[in-house]
């Protein structure tokens, strides 16, 4: 039989306490069964000795056997006849002298019970017997040993059968005193064992709780470390387990855990230092590259504007230099923005009209992608949030550029701006081929480009969605992607409320 899961203790403290109580309960049951059986056996043995001492005196006086019926029967060892016989010397009537109240006597002649009586306050009373009772008495073996029988009118008795003069004499004593004594012992044991189990449960719970206190401190330290933002920034793992006694098991665990925390702290410090060096390098390199890239672009444009004729190949080369310098300048600007965001530089916090930003961004996207169908869904009132206008504009521009460049011509792109209970949401949705499932988990990483799932019609740095994620996170919001063939939506949620709506001039 399976124990219901709700009844199985889950904590180590509860399991240890339950185990101690269960073991004690098993021991109590075993002791109770053993003592009850021993006491019952002892009392039955004493009852058998009492029956053996009484012998067949009482049943012998119930039903005298005619002389003719016992003429061929050997007399008893004393050679005297039984009390109650037809011998004139025998006393008349049953002899109850020396018999305890409740003593039962019966005579069985040729397998038939002839007389049955029980002693009641030194007088005998006949006992009505059913057919089952008579068969039970007739089947009692004549072996001089006690046997337990149940009589319908007397309940349970301990009887012993001996040979008389031509018949079988059955003497019995009630088992009620034995059963009452055993039942009283069982009741006392149940009370004592129950109190012992209760006391053991309480004491065991307290003792286990005290014993597991060092382990709880280990768990508390682990929980504190688990709440630390280990994935970002500089993290100081200052929590340590105070119990490090090498003589105890918990102390060994605590010592090993402290060493592991020290290794984790060292690894986090090295990782943070490496990220800081890489971030400074990216920022410095981006800053230093802006001037030469702008210079290259300027010289290329100047050369293209020169009035003197030049070979077509040279003009084409200069045009490619100008285009690539523009692309390199955008890449440098993106890298510099990400480096600043990674460094945790605060963004501007000013009222930003998202409705106006969406209108301008969609207008620019419509001009850049006239072969797409652009749909706007805006609320009646302007949506105003607090944030960095240039950063939010770049988020919108990147999402619309992503939908335009990675979907085929004729794709419908819907831009939706709504209020939510927890802030403001704008979404860019398209019915293009979708983002492959294998790339959805890394779509916001840096230098990640779309695979075969979404058509690629223009160049890109692979930083657009990374910048979108970084700017949104810096505003305290989040960006999500849901995509499958025929439906792709990027949702950007920003903190705010409907109270932030304001009329624009």
N, C-alpha and C positions, 0 to 999 in steps of 0.2 A: 504494500500500500504506500503510495507516494504521499509525502507530507506537503500540504499546500505551501506555495512559495511565500505567501504572506506570513506564515507561522515560522519560517526558517529565519533565525537571527542573522543579520548581515554584518554588524560590526564585530571586530575581534573581541572587544570587551564582552559583548552579549554572548558570543559563542563560547568564550572561556567560562563565563559564569554558568551558562546553560550546561556546558559539559561537566563542570564540577557537580552541579545539582543533579544532573542525570546519573552520574556515576554513584553519587550518594544514594539516590533513589533506588537504583538497582541493588546496592548493598543492603539498604533497609528492607527491600522486598525479600531478598534472599535470607536475611536474618529473621524476618518475620515468619517466613514459610518454615524455616528450619526450627525455630523455637516453638511454633504452633504444633508442628508435626511431632517434635520431641515431647512436648507436654501432653499432647493427646495420646501418644504411645505410652508414656509413663502412667497416665491415669487409667488407660485401658488395662495395662498390666496389673495395676493395683486392684482394679475391678475384677479381673480374672482371679487374682489371689483371694479376694473376698468370696467370690463364687465357689472357688475350690474349698475354702474353709467351711462355708455353709453346707456345701454338698447337696444331697437330695432329700434332706430331712423334711422340708416343707412339702414338696410334691409327693413324698412317700405317704404323707398323712391325708392326702386328698381322696384317694380311690383305692381302698383295700382290694387286694387280688385274692380271689377265692383260693382255698387250699387245693382244690382239684386242679386249678389252673396253674399252680406253682409247685405241684408235687414232684415234678421232675426237674425242678430248678435248684441248683446248688445254692445253699444259704450264703449270706455274706460272711466275711472273714471272722466276725465275732460270734456267728452261729445264732444270733438273736433275730427275731422277726421284726418287721417294720411297725412303726407307730401307726395306728389306724387300721391294722389288719383285723381279721375276724377272730383272731385268737382272743379268748376272754381276757388274757393278761394285758392286751394292748388297750391304750386309752381310746375313748370314742371321740370322733371329730378331728378336723385339721389342727395341727399343732403349730402355732405361730410364735411360740416362745423363742426369743433371741433373733427374730427376723426383723429386719429393717422395714420401715414403711416403703411400699412400692415393690417389695419382692414378689416376683412372679414365679408361679409353679404350674407345671403341666405334666400329665401322665400320658404316655403314648404306648398303646398296646396293639401289637400286630399292625403298626403303621397308621393307627387311628388314635386321635386325641380323645381320651375318655373324660378327663377332667382338666380344668384350667381355672386358676384363681390368682388373686393378687392381694397382698397384705395391706390393709387399711387400718392404721392405728391399732395394731395388735388384734385385728379381726380380719377374717378372710372374706373376700367378695369374689363371686364368680365372674368370669370375664367372657363376654360374648365373642365368639370367634367366627369369622367368615370362612368360606371354603379356602380362600387364598391363605388365610392365617393358619388353618389346619395343615395345609400342604407345606407351608414354610416351617412349621414346628416339626412335622414328621420328617422333613429333609435335613434337620440339624444333625450333623455327624456326631456319633458317640465316641469322642476322642479325648474327653477330659480337658478340652480347650474352649476358650470363649469365642463366641461368634455374634456378630451384630445382625439383628433382624428388626423388621418393622412390622408391628401389629396395628391393625386398623383402629382399635380402640385405645391402645396404649402407646402408640407411636414407636420410637426406637428403644430397643432393649439390647442388653448384652446377656446372652444365654449360654448355658453350658449343659450338656447332656451326659448323663451317667446311667449305667445299667442298674436296674432295680431287681426285684424278684419276679421275673417274667415280663416286665415291662421296662420302658425307658423313662427316666425321671429327668425333667428339664427344669432348671432353676435359672431365673433371670433377675437382673437388676437394671433400673432405668439408666439410659445414657444421658438424660437431661442434665444432671450435674456436671458430667464431663463436658458436654457441649457448652453449657453456660460458662464454665471456667475457661475453656478455649476461646469462646467468643469474647469474654471479658479481657483476656490477654490480647486478642487481636485488636480490640478497641483501644486498649491502653497503648499498644504498639503504634496504631495508626495516629493517635494524638501525639505521642512522643516523637515518632518519626516525622510527622507533618511539621511540628514545631522545629525539629532539627533541620528539616529541609528549608523552612522559611528563614531560620537564623543563618544557615549556611549560604542561602541565596543572597541575603543582605550583606553578610560579612564578605562573601566572595566577590560581590559587585564592588564593594568598597576597596577590597584588597587588590582586585584586578585593575580598578581605576587608578589606584596609587602606583601600581607596578607599571602601568602603561603610560604614566605621565611623561617620561622621557620620549616615548614614541610619539605622543601627541605633539611634543615640541618639535620633533623632526617633521611631522606632517605640517605644522603651522609654518615652519621655515620654508618647506617646499611650496606651500600655497602662496606665501609672500613672494617667492622668486617667480612663481608662475604668473603672478599679476604684473610683473615688470614688463615694459615694452621692449623686449630683447631684440625685436626686428628693426628698430630704428634708433638712430642717434647714439649719443654716448650714454651708456648704461653702467651704473655702479651697483654691483651686486654686493651689498653690505650685510645681508642677512647671513647668519651662521648659526649652527646648532650648538647650544650650550653644553649638551651632554656628550662628552667624548671620552668617557672612562673606558679604556681598552679592556677592562676586566669583565665588562658586560656586553651582551650581544647588541643592545641598542646603542651603547657607547661606540662600538666598532662601526655600526651603520652611520652614526652621527659623524665620526671622524672621517670616514670615506666620503660622506656627503659634503663635508666642508672642503675636502681636497678637490672634489669635483667642482664645487662652486668657485674655488680659486682658479681652477683651470678655465672654467667658463668666463670668469671675469677677465682673465688675461687674454683669452681669445677675442672677447668683445672689444677690449681695449686696443688690441692689435688691428682688429677689423675696422674700428672707428678711425684709428690713425691712418690706416691705408685709404679709407674712403675720403678722409679729409685731404690727404695728399693728392688723391685723384681729383677731388672736387676743385682744389686750388689750381691744380694743373689745367683742368678744363676751363676754369674761369680765366686764368691768366692767358692760356693759349688763345681762347676765344677773343679776349680783349686785345691781345697783341695782333691777332689776325685781321681784326676789323680794318685797321688802317691800310695794310698792304692790299687786302682784297678790294677795298674801296679805290685804292690807287690804280690797281690793275683795271678795274671796271672803268675808271675815269679815262685812263690812257686809251683803252680800247674804243670807247665812245668818241674820244677826240680824234683818233685816227680814222674812224668811220666817217666823221664829218669833214675830213680834209677835202678841199675842192679838187685837188689834182686827181687825175685818173690813176687807178691801181688795178692790178690783175684781179680777176674774179676769185681765184684761189686765195689770194691774200685777203680780199674783202670777206670771203666766207670764213677764213680762219679767225679774223678779227671779230667777226660776228659771233663765232662759237666761243671765243675768249670772253666776250661781253656776257653771253648767256650763262656760261659756267661760273663767271665771277658773281653774277647775280645769285645763282643757286648757292654758291659757296658763302656768300654774304648772309643768305637766309639761314643756312646751316649754322654759321657762327653765331648769329643772333639767337637761334633756338638753343644752342649749347650754352650760351651765356645766360639765358633766361632760366634754364634748368639748373645751372650751377647756383644761381642766386636763390632759386626756390629751395634747393637742397641745403643751402647754407642757412635756411630759416629766416631770411630777411622778410620783415613784415610788409604786407601789401597795403596799398592805399585803402582806406575805409571811408568811402563817400557814397552818397546816393547815386545809384546807377539805374537808368531807365532801361530795363531789359527789353521792353516793347520796341523802343527806338533802335536798340542794337540788333534785334531780330530783323526788323524791317530793312535796315541798312545791309546786314549780312546776306539776307535772301536776295536783295536787289543786286548786290555784287555777284552772288552765285548764279543768278539768272542771266546776267550779262556774260559770265564766264562759261556757262553751260546752257546755251539756248536750246539744245536738243533734249534737255530734260524737262519734265513737268514739275513745277514748283507750286506747292500748296501751303497756305498759311492758315493756322487756327490760333487766333489770339483772343484773350478776354476783352470785354468792353472797356474796362478801366486799364490804364497803364500799370504795368508791373514794375515796381521800384524795389530794389534791394540795396543793402549796404555792401560795398566791395570795391574792387579795383576795376575801373571801366576798361582799360586797355587789356587786362588779363581776360576778362569775361568776353570781350570782343574777339580775342584770339581763340578762345574756346569755341565760340559759335562759328568762326571762320574755318577752324580746323575740322569741325564735324561736318559742315557743309561741303568743304573741299574733299573730305574723305568719301562722302556719299556721291559726289560728282565724278571723282576720278576713278572710283572702283566699281561703278555700275555702268551698264551699257546705255546707249542712247535710247530715249523713250521711257526711261525709268521715272516713276513718280516719287518725288521726295516731298514728304510732309513735315513741316516744322510746327510744333505744337507748344504753346506756352500756357501753363495753368497754375492755379494755386492748389496746394495740398495742405493737409492738416498740420504737417510738420515743416512746411516751408513752401518754396517755389520750385517748380519743375519745368524744364523745357526739354523737348525730345525731338530728335531728328530720325525720321522713319522713312524707309524706302522699300520698294518691292523688287529689289534686285536679287541676284543669285545667293546672297548671304555670305557670312564668314564661315570658313571651314571649321568644324568642331574642334579639330586639333589645334587651331590657332586662337580660339576664343579665350583660352586661359592666359595667353601672353600678348594679347592684342594691344594692351596698354604699356608694354615694355618698350624700351628705347631701341631704335634701329630695327624694328620689326615691320616687315612689309607683308602685304597681302599675298596669298598664294594664288592657286589656280581658281579658287572658288569665286572671287570677285574680279571682274575685268579691270585691267590696269591700262588707262589711256593717257596718263601723264606721269611725269617724274615726281619724286618726293624724297624727303630725307629720312622718313621712318620715325620722325620725332613728333608728328602732329598729335597723335592720340596720347603719347607720353606727356606732352605739355598740357593737353586737356585734363588728364588725370592729376597732374601736379598742381595746376592752378585751381581746379575744383577742390582738391584736398586742402590747399592753403586757405580756401574760403570756408572751411569747415563743412563742406558738402561731400558728395560722392557721385561717381558716374558708373552706370551699369550698362551691360550689353546683353541683348536677347536677339538671337539670330538663328534663322533656319531658311532654307530656300524659299524665296518669295516674300520674306518678311525679316527686316533687320531694323532694330531700333536702339539708339543710344539715348539713355535718359540721364540727365544731369539734375541733381537735386541740391538746392542751396537753402540754407537757413533763412527764414523770413516769415512773414505773415501777411494776411490780407490787409492789415492796418497800414502796411507800407505803401499801398497804392496812393498815387498822387497824380494830379492832372499835370500834363506837360504843356508848356506854352506853345 
